[in-house]
């Protein structure tokens, strides 16, 4: 038996703000909505990955108050350093950038970090042996 990670489910304090954040910064799209236990539940995924991995967002959560040096996060791979810089610039303008772009030794690579409206940290990276384009990179 080999389980496959398929989703992360999060209770968030402002559902619409979180949906907009993940749409704007992560390129995710809502592909399913329903009412469950009296509340709107939203499923989001990257286009074409709806059968692989989704975020399930539900109202009713509490704002997470993570310290700046708490590296708990969701990670998204990008195609270039310039894309990391562009996300950082947009997040800086929106007031949600928490980690300026920085380089770390392989396998961490070049990354920045944002805070979503629920207080979760979201990393955008380039040069990690994860995600599209990394198939020929060493794992360690």
C-alpha positions in Angstrom: 0.0 0.0 0.0 1.3 3.4 -1.0 -0.8 6.3 0.2 -0.8 9.5 -1.9 -1.0 13.0 -0.4 -4.1 14.5 -2.0 -5.2 17.6 -0.1 -4.7 19.9 2.8 -7.9 21.1 4.6 -7.8 24.5 6.4 -10.3 26.3 8.5 -9.7 30.0 7.8 -11.0 33.2 9.4 -11.9 34.9 6.1 -12.7 32.4 3.3 -13.1 34.9 0.5 -9.8 36.7 1.3 -8.0 33.3 1.3 -9.6 32.2 -2.0 -8.4 35.5 -3.5 -4.9 35.1 -2.1 -4.4 31.6 -3.5 -5.9 32.7 -6.8 -3.7 35.8 -7.1 -0.4 34.6 -5.8 -0.5 30.8 -6.4 -2.5 30.6 -9.6 -5.0 28.2 -8.0 -8.6 28.1 -9.2 -11.8 27.2 -7.4 -13.1 24.0 -9.1 -15.6 22.9 -6.5 -17.8 24.6 -3.9 -20.5 23.1 -1.7 -22.3 23.7 1.5 -21.2 21.3 4.2 -22.2 21.4 7.9 -23.9 24.7 7.2 -20.9 26.5 5.7 -19.4 27.1 2.3 -16.5 24.8 1.5 -14.1 25.6 -1.4 -11.8 23.3 -3.2 -8.9 24.9 -5.1 -6.1 23.5 -7.2 -3.5 24.5 -9.8 -5.1 24.2 -13.3 -4.7 20.6 -14.5 -3.8 19.2 -11.0 -7.4 18.9 -9.7 -7.0 15.1 -9.5 -3.6 15.3 -7.8 -3.5 17.9 -4.9 -6.1 20.4 -3.6 -6.6 22.9 -0.9 -9.9 22.6 0.9 -10.8 25.9 2.5 -13.5 26.2 5.1 -14.7 29.1 7.3 -14.4 29.2 11.0 -10.6 29.2 11.6 -8.5 31.4 13.8 -5.7 33.7 12.6 -2.4 31.9 13.0 0.3 34.1 14.6 3.5 32.6 13.4 6.8 34.2 14.3 8.8 35.5 11.4 11.5 32.8 12.0 8.8 30.0 12.1 9.4 28.2 8.8 6.1 26.2 8.8 4.8 26.8 5.3 3.2 25.6 2.0 5.7 25.6 -0.8 5.2 26.5 -4.5 7.9 26.0 -7.2 8.5 28.7 -9.8 10.4 28.5 -13.1 13.0 31.3 -12.4 14.5 33.6 -9.9 12.8 36.5 -11.8 9.4 34.9 -11.0 10.4 34.7 -7.3 11.3 38.4 -7.4 8.0 39.3 -9.2 6.0 37.4 -6.5 8.0 39.2 -3.8 7.4 42.6 -5.4 3.6 42.0 -5.7 3.5 40.7 -2.1 5.5 43.7 -0.8 3.0 46.0 -2.5 0.1 44.1 -1.0 1.7 44.1 2.5 2.0 40.3 2.8 5.7 39.7 2.2 7.4 38.2 5.2 10.7 36.8 3.8 12.5 38.9 1.3 14.0 36.9 -1.6 17.1 35.0 -0.5 19.5 32.3 -1.5 20.2 29.2 0.6 22.5 26.3 -0.2 21.1 23.5 -2.4 18.6 21.9 -2.1 16.8 25.0 -0.6 17.5 27.4 -3.5 16.2 30.9 -4.0 12.9 31.8 -2.3 10.6 34.3 -0.7 7.8 34.0 1.8 4.3 35.5 2.0 1.6 35.4 4.8 -1.9 34.4 3.6 -4.9 36.1 5.2 -5.2 33.3 7.7 -1.6 33.8 8.9 -0.2 30.7 7.1 3.2 31.1 5.4 3.6 30.4 1.7 7.0 29.9 0.1 7.8 30.5 -3.6 11.1 29.0 -4.6 13.3 28.3 -7.6 16.1 25.8 -7.7 14.8 23.1 -5.4 14.7 19.5 -6.5 10.9 19.6 -6.4 8.2 20.5 -8.9 8.1 20.9 -12.6 11.5 20.9 -14.3 13.3 19.2 -11.4 13.3 15.7 -12.7 17.0 15.7 -13.5 18.2 17.4 -10.3 19.8 15.4 -7.6 17.7 15.0 -4.5 20.4 15.8 -2.0 
